[in-house]
């Protein structure tokens, strides 16, 4: 059994008939071919698959594609405007907020949502805001620094 | 010109593709006609396979094939062990890709399904019926080593894979004359590396050409090609291994695993590209773990706290099979570092490598060295208590004095350079150690429990001289190579054999070229990871990429420089010995205006209209660098914790790391390596541990149960450094990838024990969870 879904991803509509059990993350990766969104676990702990669903940071492995029908999604591929990086991307680059880069798409989108809610978070608030995103390379220090730096720059949410 | 000289914290060129989702990791790759594999794994730690019924699975929708040991065992050679430590009575158990009659750990592969998509493959795995007869299992390496323990492999009595000994000095005499002997039994718990990217392979066999390509999440593509050729029989020239973007490794992506060769087998049978990507649960069961030592340690000392000797026995759990490099980890990389940065006149260690019904172990960040550092640092804190000398002072009394060009230690190694006292002083001063001790005393009176942990470490890295590799049984070399190619426009391609996966060498290696020969750092592209277009190299692990590969690169650039001088002389009609180089220009000594840039030379060499007699065209050099010795980074770390009396919660309040990796090419990247390493070591002290039950079930089988550090439980780490050059390295540099992990577990552990001193607690099993700490306070 398949069901029709229409999901807007980075401004483009994807209409497909999908299995009801298809995870949103697999819709993004295998159907929309947007592989920037990563799968790092199977228990919704790691946050590597975080995307913005209607502006909210969402672990795309916890959603079925069917549940995202009609939603508007931003993935890491949709964050920069052409060659102009989003301020959070720029801050991760400047502050060495990544090493292997596997958790970075999820981290960056979590940070984007965080700064929309709290434009000027304390370092402690940033650390709490990252509870749902795991990184094994950086010890988080430069991720926190990146997000605080992006906050201080201000600009586009 | 933006010459990014050695020592500048420039932004990484790796990052733009990583922060925009443009980078391609193995699981992101798609080939036409690609199909998906899913592996059925044993739910038992030890069981006899009575029957495997694949009929239902084979008929499931989308399924192309189901294979088991019966299909692969006469096609694939067993997984090889590549570190055959000598004089150890090493017994290597056959390590097939699929279990045939007996499964030996939870996660042992039993069958594979190939289907059109990954959902169908996973569905069909559920339809394979396997009848098992459960057998008794054993997980604890010490318990596995006694008569009557469940026997895991035939003909390997007491499950003993090896017994390796290191001795130096007269340890019995040291203990006979000791004023004080301190002892401990330490459990270095099993850890799960948890690189954020699960392992993955895309295998593509092309029948028409007889060529096999493996895209794989590996730290060492050239080793994987070498071993892969032995396993599959595909000749090395027809086997291509590509490490695309790799999402962290920490040692867990060194080994050759059954999974990639199961995928290769499927592709060779079906003539289709086959992708296999493990789930995180599979990663926890079947990707290698680390540590797993039971250590019985004793230290002999004088009444004023000077070390006389160290004696220990270690039972190192190897898991059910010997992974690629596993035997070398608790022996060569552990036992030889027993004396650490201290003056230890006598040592003896007996290491027993033991098969258990657990996941095979391998190198895990630090690999043997954290386990050595921990023993030593525990003993020093115990000694400090026994002789009533402050922990910092007891270290001062025992640290080796500074040396710049070699120091022989009791285990037979010769450290390259060190200034251990300086690092310790810097750490103590930065954190105001004296003031902290005063605070601690004051707070204790208020019923608050502050603890301070101090640790010095030295590590062996930059592995290593190939002659030594051979002597210690490593079945390969440990040199690295680089090719530097100048194009006509003066732009540069660098090809390296090592395979960074997050450490940033695409940037730092461009910095090396830039500072050696004056090209703009942005004109240098560093290429790695593909065995078809990079020179041979032994891989990225053991903090060796910059220490060995960076030296190969510097040496290659210097060859280019020599050729450029000859060409400049030819062009300017001067004698070659009269040509000098500075800041990107080659010039006639005394007449700097008569000069050529490296770009001039690159064009000239490539068009080759007029070259000196006998000179070849082009501007390219390659270098094979085999280090004359290891490098020995070192440092001192201090941690401050507060333990909550009511809950047992450990609050890590401050952490200072002083590390010395020699001159830093890019301090920002060095700092990042320290952050990550320190946090991984803290993870072992406070939160992480693979837990198996009595039946051998892995209870910490997912990220729900296995606690890797999260952002909200960590303090800011103060990262400082000292700079002591390696005397033998062309750039003077040492490694930094593992340093943090080697120091931080002992530092934090010692801090917690220090906090618990009023409760009389001097031994606790890691991880130091609130429950364990709270219970200890009630004793």
Boltz contact constraints between the chains, C-beta under 6 A:
constraints:
  - contact:
      token1: [A, 35]
      token2: [B, 28]
      max_distance: 6.0
  - contact:
      token1: [A, 36]
      token2: [B, 21]
      max_distance: 6.0
  - contact:
      token1: [A, 40]
      token2: [B, 196]
      max_distance: 6.0
  - contact:
      token1: [A, 41]
      token2: [B, 280]
      max_distance: 6.0
  - contact:
      token1: [A, 41]
      token2: [B, 703]
      max_distance: 6.0
  - contact:
      token1: [A, 42]
      token2: [B, 279]
      max_distance: 6.0
  - contact:
      token1: [A, 42]
      token2: [B, 280]
      max_distance: 6.0
  - contact:
      token1: [A, 42]
      token2: [B, 281]
      max_distance: 6.0
  - contact:
      token1: [A, 43]
      token2: [B, 702]
      max_distance: 6.0
  - contact:
      token1: [A, 43]
      token2: [B, 703]
      max_distance: 6.0
  - contact:
      token1: [A, 43]
      token2: [B, 704]
      max_distance: 6.0
  - contact:
      token1: [A, 45]
      token2: [B, 703]
      max_distance: 6.0
  - contact:
      token1: [A, 76]
      token2: [B, 21]
      max_distance: 6.0
  - contact:
      token1: [A, 77]
      token2: [B, 21]
      max_distance: 6.0
  - contact:
      token1: [A, 80]
      token2: [B, 20]
      max_distance: 6.0
  - contact:
      token1: [A, 89]
      token2: [B, 19]
      max_distance: 6.0
  - contact:
      token1: [A, 92]
      token2: [B, 19]
      max_distance: 6.0
  - contact:
      token1: [A, 93]
      token2: [B, 11]
      max_distance: 6.0
  - contact:
      token1: [A, 93]
      token2: [B, 15]
      max_distance: 6.0
  - contact:
      token1: [A, 96]
      token2: [B, 668]
      max_distance: 6.0
  - contact:
      token1: [A, 96]
      token2: [B, 672]
      max_distance: 6.0
  - contact:
      token1: [A, 98]
      token2: [B, 18]
      max_distance: 6.0
  - contact:
      token1: [A, 99]
      token2: [B, 502]
      max_distance: 6.0
  - contact:
      token1: [A, 100]
      token2: [B, 247]
      max_distance: 6.0
  - contact:
      token1: [A, 100]
      token2: [B, 248]
      max_distance: 6.0
  - contact:
      token1: [A, 100]
      token2: [B, 501]
      max_distance: 6.0
  - contact:
      token1: [A, 100]
      token2: [B, 502]
      max_distance: 6.0
  - contact:
      token1: [A, 101]
      token2: [B, 18]
      max_distance: 6.0
  - contact:
      token1: [A, 102]
      token2: [B, 196]
      max_distance: 6.0
  - contact:
      token1: [A, 102]
      token2: [B, 197]
      max_distance: 6.0
  - contact:
      token1: [A, 102]
      token2: [B, 247]
      max_distance: 6.0
  - contact:
      token1: [A, 103]
      token2: [B, 196]
      max_distance: 6.0
  - contact:
      token1: [A, 104]
      token2: [B, 18]
      max_distance: 6.0
  - contact:
      token1: [A, 104]
      token2: [B, 19]
      max_distance: 6.0
  - contact:
      token1: [A, 105]
      token2: [B, 21]
      max_distance: 6.0
  - contact:
      token1: [A, 127]
      token2: [B, 711]
      max_distance: 6.0
  - contact:
      token1: [A, 127]
      token2: [B, 712]
      max_distance: 6.0
  - contact:
      token1: [A, 128]
      token2: [B, 712]
      max_distance: 6.0
  - contact:
      token1: [A, 130]
      token2: [B, 711]
      max_distance: 6.0
  - contact:
      token1: [A, 131]
      token2: [B, 710]
      max_distance: 6.0
  - contact:
      token1: [A, 131]
      token2: [B, 712]
      max_distance: 6.0
  - contact:
      token1: [A, 136]
      token2: [B, 194]
      max_distance: 6.0
  - contact:
      token1: [A, 136]
      token2: [B, 196]
      max_distance: 6.0
  - contact:
      token1: [A, 136]
      token2: [B, 248]
      max_distance: 6.0
  - contact:
      token1: [A, 137]
      token2: [B, 248]
      max_distance: 6.0
  - contact:
      token1: [A, 137]
      token2: [B, 502]
      max_distance: 6.0
  - contact:
      token1: [A, 137]
      token2: [B, 676]
      max_distance: 6.0
  - contact:
      token1: [A, 138]
      token2: [B, 675]
      max_distance: 6.0
  - contact:
      token1: [A, 138]
      token2: [B, 676]
      max_distance: 6.0
  - contact:
      token1: [A, 139]
      token2: [B, 675]
      max_distance: 6.0
  - contact:
      token1: [A, 139]
      token2: [B, 676]
      max_distance: 6.0
  - contact:
      token1: [A, 139]
      token2: [B, 679]
      max_distance: 6.0
  - contact:
      token1: [A, 140]
      token2: [B, 711]
      max_distance: 6.0
  - contact:
      token1: [A, 141]
      token2: [B, 675]
      max_distance: 6.0
  - contact:
      token1: [A, 142]
      token2: [B, 672]
      max_distance: 6.0
